């Protein structure tokens, strides 16, 4: 059996640089998965698909959803 480990991030529009750094850290440290919340009706959150695209450009191996 193969286990996968990951983290979920909230795409707060106030801290996009922090989210990018956490994604790079998760990638560097060997986590397998990174989830990004998608609540388009919640104020203060950045567009999830734009955040995912940015995180994919910032990382090399982690799977992002």
TAHUMO-V217687 format. One record per pair of residues at least 6 apart in sequence whose C-alpha atoms are under 6 Angstrom apart, sorted by sequence separation. I is the first residue (numbers start at 1). GAP is how many residues later the second one is. D is the distance in Angstrom with one decimal. If there is no record, write none. Layout:
i=I gap=GAP d=D
i=I gap=GAP d=D
//
This chain:
i=38 gap=10 d=5.6
i=6 gap=25 d=5.3
i=5 gap=26 d=5.6
i=6 gap=26 d=5.5
i=8 gap=26 d=5.6
i=10 gap=26 d=6.0
i=5 gap=27 d=5.4
i=6 gap=27 d=4.3
i=7 gap=27 d=5.1
i=8 gap=27 d=4.4
i=9 gap=27 d=5.1
i=10 gap=27 d=5.4
i=4 gap=28 d=5.7
i=6 gap=28 d=5.5
i=8 gap=28 d=5.7
i=33 gap=29 d=5.7
i=35 gap=29 d=5.7
i=32 gap=30 d=5.2
i=33 gap=30 d=4.8
i=34 gap=30 d=4.7
i=35 gap=30 d=4.9
i=13 gap=31 d=5.6
i=33 gap=31 d=5.9
i=13 gap=32 d=5.0
i=12 gap=33 d=4.5
i=13 gap=33 d=4.8
i=11 gap=34 d=5.4
i=12 gap=34 d=5.9
i=11 gap=35 d=5.5
i=24 gap=35 d=5.7
i=27 gap=35 d=5.3
//
